[in-house]
Every structure is written in structure tokens, then in C-alpha cells.
Amino acid sequence: MPPACRPLLNSALLLFFTLLLAATPLTGPAWAQSALAPAATETTETTDTVIQPLLDVLKDYAAREKLIQSLEQSTPEGEPAGADAEAEAAPTTLAAQLAALTRTTINETLAIGRKFVTDISGLTTLFNGRSNLDWGNLAAMLAPLLATVAISLGVYFIAKRVLRSGIGNVSRRLRDRGAFAAMALVGLYFLAELLALALAYFSTSAFAAMLFGTSGVSIYQTLYLNAFLVLGVTAIIIRVVTGIVNGDYAVLRLAPPVRQMMRRRGIRLSGILIFGIAFLVPAANSLISFTVGRSLRVVVYTIAAIYAVKAIRAISSLQQATAELREEEPKEEGDAAVDEALPEPVQSAFMQIWPLIAYVYVGVSYVIALSRPALFVDFVGGATLKTAVAIIVGGLVLRGCGYLSTLRIRAPSFLPLDDKALSARLTSFVPVLLRLVWFLVSVAILAVVLDAWAILDVGSWIDGERGSAIIAGLVSSLVVLIVSFVVWAAATSWIDDRMDGAHGSALANARYRTLYSLAKNALTVALVVFGGMIALSELGLDIGPLLAGAGVLGLAIGFGAQKLVQDIISGVFIQLENAMNVGDVVGAGGITGVVERLTLRSVSLRDLSGVYHIIPFSSVDAVSNYMRTFSFHVEEVGIAYKENVADGKAAMQEAFDRLMQTEHKPDILEPLEMHGVTGLGDSAVLIRARIKTAPGKQWGVGRAYTELVKQVMDEKGIEIPFPHTTLFLGRDKEGRTDELPIRMEKLENVDQIRRSGSAVYTG
């Protein structure tokens, strides 16, 4: 910040109770060398009685030469010593610095107050007869000026109305046709406004030259036309920001009533400042005196500051009142995407603090305008313009990105991958990219604002070696991350294309699905690790120590997690040997179930009861896979010893023939394989047969075949024995048999007997 601005900034912040937010202490030498020292401000005289002798000296050649020689010979020898003394007397403690700062700020505030009173008192010369107002000159100037005003306003409003009506049909066709149509429509209205303003300006200048050709265009007409042109351009920019197409297509995403109030109040405030400073003050300097001009300048700044404060309060109140209604209004897709990208706490915080920022800005600008008008125009005006341009450009970038985010990314269909999956993955990255753009735009706006207000010299930092290196590193790392994501999306889409089985049955089996799934996980980990490492290296970080540390950490983890390493190594060999795949029914670790998930460390099984088991590979000694190439259903039937074995075999064959006539026929690979008698049991002769089935179909085929065997044997009367129990009561020495304690009674009330719990005979 320039040295002349710091004491003014301190005074403004003191006046608006914000001294603790931005006050910076000034040392004695710096203050002594400042152009705005209190002594200089206090001794500055602004009256015509002081200026007039100086003008007389400058007009006299001999006196001017003598003054120059006197100034050249004036070399104060004691200045360095005085400066050293001041440096030695500079406060060193925190309390002393705070006291010096407070004293400096109070003195500056009092000086600004005295200057305000001195400047505003110049208006009294209009009434005490000390002004040089030429009423005849004023009357001669007034008529041409009023004619110029009438011509300019008439031509402008007529041209604007004609041009807007001319593009009305085009406007109706371009509405609601997308982002490019909206930009074209805004451009048409912008050009129409500029053309109407240019017609009004040049036609008014031509009319003024023709109507007042004898005396020429006066300085007052020129001042008015310049102010008219500047205000017209400013109003067009304000209308573009708040919605130039009948209030629509605004850069600011605010409620329509809020935009309308901002447009109306902004144009009025611009009119007060522009016509007051660019027309009224110069005209007063020319017609009356510089003293009256300075007084009018203070009045213009004061009126503008009061109006700005009222406008900020009105806009803030209206914005809070319309916040709930705006949530219920339908939003365009682009605005909705930007709202989703902006964090809700950030939006709420900005809604709360922007009025305070605006109040501080108005207060600081007002104090600077009163104390240093030239600094206000050069510094505050330029910083305000840069800030406004940065905010507008940032808003346009966010709005454009919001519209682009609504477009679905379509991958080329000729690529050897799943184009739909790739499009979905790339489209899912758009919200993340929009959040990144929002962050970068916010940082860029903040950097422009800090540089414009000379708080930080961002431009020099960017031009410097360190700043350019950091920015280049950020851009490079961002490119690396985006490329890594695109590679991941393309590779995983290719894997999905291989897994969907569209290119042949060999790629559709469970083995390939499992391997592709593991490859996808490994690729994701590899891209995250290597992409992150490369991005960090592009940022200027030395990843050598990081890699060495990762190696040491991996070694330590390897010693401390040997079980985990064993799990991974066992899992790798199990997958290489194709021992199991997702969807197989296997037995591992003493548990049998369906494989639902495979990783490099463990297998997840769900058993017949629905229980989900996670089994580390280190605990798997053997894998029993029930679904490799083919399967067998083994049927072993027992018949009574009195039955003929051949009849039993024939019954089993007939049951198989009936099975071949059911829906299970496609799952049976070969005819019934009869093994014959395999054993003589305690109560049955065992006959075994085997059916070869497709993998995983043995259980369904076996259930159906067992049911048919029972059905056929019942039809043929072949007994399927089951365990019998013979009760032998025994005999005594006389040959009598013991009797059971059972009493035979005639049943009369069965329900009553059952309730008593006694044995019942119903024969």
C-alpha cells in the first residue's frame, strides 16, 4: 500500500470502529517522510489569499528564477542527524508502539475533520459576496447546456427503444435455447445499448456544433457529454451484471427483486458520483472558484456515501426477505450445479459478511476522498474497477462452468471399451471439477483484490521466480491428477467391457471376472499412489525421502504384520491356480458356501443358512471346489433283503428315464452310471448309481432324482427298509410272559381321557 494511504486507512477504520481489523503501526521516520504528515496537513492552507502570492511569483520571471535558486541552495545539513535522532527515539515496546499509533491516528482524524470543515465552509462565499460568480456567463451557459441535455436524453431513449424493439423477434427465438443462445442474446442487447449510447453522444455533439457554431461547443457542454458517456457505459455494465435482457440472464445469481434494486440503486449512485465529480465540480471551478469547487466535491462525496450506506442496508434487508422465497423458485440446471458446488456454509457466511465489507469500503473511500481526492481517483477508483472486473469475470466463469456441467460427456463408441461406463465415470467427475474451478476462481478473485488494494504485491510475487514456480507446479500437478483420473476411467471401463461377456464365453466366466476385479483394484491403488507421487513432485516436494520412508515403513509393517503378508501371498497363488472364483461353491477353512467376494487377502463365503463368513487365505489349508468342469450326483438306495436286486436296479433306471423327460435334461451330461450293489447293511441291500451333471447343477438334479426313485419303488412295491424296534417282554422260569401295564377300556369321552394324560387304546 502506498505510504500516503496508510494513515488515511487508519483514520477511516477508527471512524467506523474497525481499527483492530486493519491498523498497521508506522515508525517515526516513515511518518516523517510521508506526504501526509500531520504537520504538513495542519499547515496546509487552501484559501485564495495564500495561493495568490505564489501565482504572482510564478508569473514574474525574475522572481521565479530567484525562488528556484533559493530552493537549490537550501540543503539542510542537520537533517540526517535529526533523522537518526528520530530513529533512536522510535518506540520499541508494544505499549509504546500502540500509544504512538493511537496518537497518530487521532491526529490524522482531527486533521481530516479540520480539512472537512475548511472545505465545506467554502460554500459560504456564495452568500457573503466573496465569490467570483458571473451571473451573465452562467445565463449564457445555461441555455446551450439544457439543450444539449435534452437532445442527448431524447436521442438515447429513442434509439434504445427502437433497437430493443428491433431485436425483439430474435430475443423470443433465442430464449431458453441453451447457454450459447443466452450468451448471444446478452451480446445483442449489450451491443444495442452501446449503439444507442454512441448515437446519442455523437449526434448530440454534432447538433451542439451546428446549433452553437458561432461560439463553438462550450467547455460545460463537453463536460456534460463526457459525464453522460461515462455514466452510460457504467449503467450498461450494471445492467449486464443484473440482467440486461428484461432483467434475465444476469451474472449475479440473485433473486429478481434484489437484482432490480441493485440495478436501480447502482445507476443512481453512479450518476451522483460521475455527474458530481466529472461535471458539477469542474463547472464550479470554472464559473465560480476553486474554493466552491472543493466544497461541492465534499458535498457530492457526502451525499454519495449516505446514499451508498442506505442502498447497502436496503439491498441486504431485501436479500434476507427473499432468501426463503428463492429456495422455492425453480432453478436452471447451470445455477443448480453451481449451488451444489458451492459449500452451503460458505454461501451463508458470505451473505452475512458482505454488508460489513461494503460498509467498511464506503467508509474508507469516503475518508480518502475527503483528505486526498487525487488518491481517491487514482487508487480507490482503480482498485474498485479491478475488483468489480474480477468479480464479474469470476461470476461469468462459474456460470459458464455450471452450464457446461449439465452436458453429458459421451465417449466415442468405436473405442474397445464400455463407452456408457466411461461416459458415466467422466460425468461423475464433473461436480468435483466444478468445485475445483470454484476454489481456483475464488483464489484468483482474492489475489486480484489483494493486489488491487496494495495489501499484497501479488503481481510481483507471480512475476518472481518462486511464485511462477509454485503456479507452474500447481498447474502441472492438476494436469497429472486429471490425466490419472481419465486413465483410470478408461481402464476400468475397458475392464467392465471385458467382464460383461459381450466378447465371448471365455471372457464371461467366473475366473476372468475375478481376475479383472482384482486388476481393477490393483490399478486403482497404483494410479492413486503413483499419480499422487508425481503430483507432489510437480509441486516441488522431494519425494525421495518420502519413498525411503515408505520403504522403511513397509519393512516395519512387514515384520509386524506377517499374517497379513501371508494372507496376500497365499491369495496370489490361489488366484493364479484358479482355485476359486466369485459364484463358485467351495469348501475352505472348514466352511462350505458360495464365494461372494475375493480379495488378495481373504475370501467371503455365504453358507446354506445365509451366514456370511470372511476367511483369511492364511487359514485355508485346502480348497474344495464343487464347480469345476462337471459334477456328479451320487444316489445310494437301500432295498429290503427280500427284494430282488435286479428289480431295484430297474427301478433306479426307470427313475432316471423319467428324470430325462423333465427340465433337468439339459443339465445331465451322460447316461446313468450304475455301480450296482456296494454293500450289505444291517437291514438293507445298498445299490449305488451316479449322474454326471453340469457344474453346480448336481444338487437340483439330485433332489429331483431321489424323489423319482421313491415314486417308482412305491409303484413297483419294492420295500425301502427302515430301522425297526422289536419289544421282547421276556419269560419267567415257568414260561409265562410278562404283561404290559395297559388297561383296555371302552372309550366314552375321548377328550376327557386325553386331558387326563392316560394311555388310550382305540382299536
Secondary structure, DSSP 8 states (H G I E B T S, - for coil): --TTHHHHHHHHHHHTT-HHHH-----HHHHHHSTT-HHHHHH---SHHHHHHHHHHHHSHHHHHHHHHHHHH---TTHHHHHHHHHHTS--SHHHHHHHHHHHHHHHHHHHHHHHHHHHGGGGGGTSS-S---HHHHHHHHHHHHHHHHHHHHHHHHHHHHHHHHTHHHHHHHTTS-HHHHHHHHHHHHHHHHHHHHHHHHHHHHHHHHHTTTT---HHHHHHHHHHHHHHHHHHHHHHHH-TBTTBS-SS---HHHHHHHHHHHHHHHHHHHHIIIIIHHHHHHHT-HHHHHHHHHHHHHHHHHHHHHHHHHHHHHHHHHHHHHHHS---HHHHHHHHHS-HHHHHHHHHHHHHHHHHHHHHHHHHHHH-HHHIIIIIHHHHHHHHHHHHHHHHHHHHHHHHHTS-----TTSSS-HHHHHHHHHHHHHHHHHHHHHHHHHHHHHHHHHHTTSS-HHHHHHSHHHHHHHHHHHHHHHHHHHHHHHHHHHHHHHHHHHTTTT-HHHHSHHHHHHHHHHHHHHHHHHHHHHHHHHHHHTT--HHHHHHHHHHHHHHHHHHTHHHHHHHHHHHHHHHTT---TT-EEEETTEEEEEEEE-SSEEEEE-TT--EEEEEGGG-S-EEES-SS-EEEEEEEEE-TTS-HHHHHHHHHHHHHHHTTSTTGGGB-S--EEEEEEEE-SS-EEEEEEEEE-TT-HHHHHHHHHHHHHHHHHHHT-------------B-TTS-B---S------S-HHHHHHHT------
